[in-house]
Amino acid sequence: MKRKALGIFLKGAGMGAADAVPGVSGGTIAFVTGIYEELINTIKQFSPRALGVWHRNGWRALFQYLNLAFLIPLLTGVGISLVSVAHLALWLMEAHPLLLDGFFFGLVAASSLVVGQAGRRWRFWFVIPLLAGLVLASMLPSLMPLVLLIGNEALVVMVAGCIAISAMLLPGVSGSFLLLTMGLYGTIMGAIRSFDITIIVLFGMGCVIGLASFSRLLSWLLKRHHDFTMQLLLGFIIGSLPVLWPWRELLRYQIGPSGQMIPLDYRYLLPSDYAMLTGTSAQVIGVVALMAIGALLVVLLNRQAGQAATSDSKIPRSAEKE
């Protein structure tokens, strides 16, 4: 069955848009749109074994082996969205931070329900990977400033790329937010907007290393320990929600090497307390409305993905064409 390239492109655009915003993971969008496991398994195929497939069977076999009918439109969507949304995301973060956080809070919260329903019936031992995901999600931001201690600027950018792309593959863990806690978000997004080839190449090299290694780990976990992995991912998603809570106060931060502010700790507030503290409107109606829109979008995307999967499963194998 021929894939609908436009649909895959739009899913990639959604992933790219999510990755441009600190606090949201493209992996979350991949999961709710039903392409998460295919994405992980496709990335894993990029290995020396692919050269053997090409040598023995030619380009057509290599195209199928690497699942490029899926990957090319997906990455095209991610790339175009990242470049275009980079401007919009930075503007929204400055002009309408509460509304932006509200939308993505609703989206990520609803995504946790989707991931929670992806495994089998609840088992008591699921508490272990769930708690592990929660703890890791809460610890990661505080550990990220340590990357700057490497010293060498080129190596720092490469390591940042490796970490950010690995986070992109995890629902709930935002690569952009980890870049923000490293103090490198503005640097990387600025390089993308201005096409700074040096930084983009270094960052890209780190991304390739991260993709090659982390996709194999995730693929193995999903194949051998599917339910365990689903609960771990659920922990990551739930643990990321505080980062997106709109009404919060920055308690601790540090200054990065380029003078940028790196957030370290927040206090989470009720809307009324936020309004009293800041002397500005908490925009409750707008924020709650966008939370609902974000949650509804996840429900619709997941339902569409489920219908597509059911439709594909009814097609005889002999009728399928890649």
Stockholm file with secondary structure:
# STOCKHOLM 1.0

chainA/1-322         MKRKALGIFLKGAGMGAADAVPGVSGGTIAFVTGIYEELINTIKQFSPRALGVWHRNGWRALFQYLNLAFLIPLLTGVGISLVSVAHLALWLMEAHPLLLDGFFFGLVAASSLVVGQAGRRWRFWFVIPLLAGLVLASMLPSLMPLVLLIGNEALVVMVAGCIAISAMLLPGVSGSFLLLTMGLYGTIMGAIRSFDITIIVLFGMGCVIGLASFSRLLSWLLKRHHDFTMQLLLGFIIGSLPVLWPWRELLRYQIGPSGQMIPLDYRYLLPSDYAMLTGTSAQVIGVVALMAIGALLVVLLNRQAGQAATSDSKIPRSAEKE
#=GR chainA/1-322 SS CCCCHHHHHHHHHHHHHHHTSTTCCHHHHHHHTTCHHHHHHHHHTCSHHHHHHHHHHCHHHHHHHTTHHHHHHHHHHHHHHHHHHHHHHHHHHHHCHHHHHHHHHHHHHHHHHHHHTSSSSCCGGGHHHHHHHHHHHHHHHHHGGGGGGGCCHHHHHHHHHHHHHHHHTSTTCCHHHHHHHHTCHHHHHHHHHHTCHHHHHHHHHHHHHHHHHHHHHHHHHHHHSHHHHHHHHHHHHHHHHHHHCSSEEEEEEEECTTSCEEEEEEEECCHHHHHHHHSSCCCHHHHHHHHHHHHHHHHHHHHHHHHHHHHHHTSCGGGCCC
#=GC SS_cons         CCCCHHHHHHHHHHHHHHHTSTTCCHHHHHHHTTCHHHHHHHHHTCSHHHHHHHHHHCHHHHHHHTTHHHHHHHHHHHHHHHHHHHHHHHHHHHHCHHHHHHHHHHHHHHHHHHHHTSSSSCCGGGHHHHHHHHHHHHHHHHHGGGGGGGCCHHHHHHHHHHHHHHHHTSTTCCHHHHHHHHTCHHHHHHHHHHTCHHHHHHHHHHHHHHHHHHHHHHHHHHHHSHHHHHHHHHHHHHHHHHHHCSSEEEEEEEECTTSCEEEEEEEECCHHHHHHHHSSCCCHHHHHHHHHHHHHHHHHHHHHHHHHHHHHHTSCGGGCCC
//
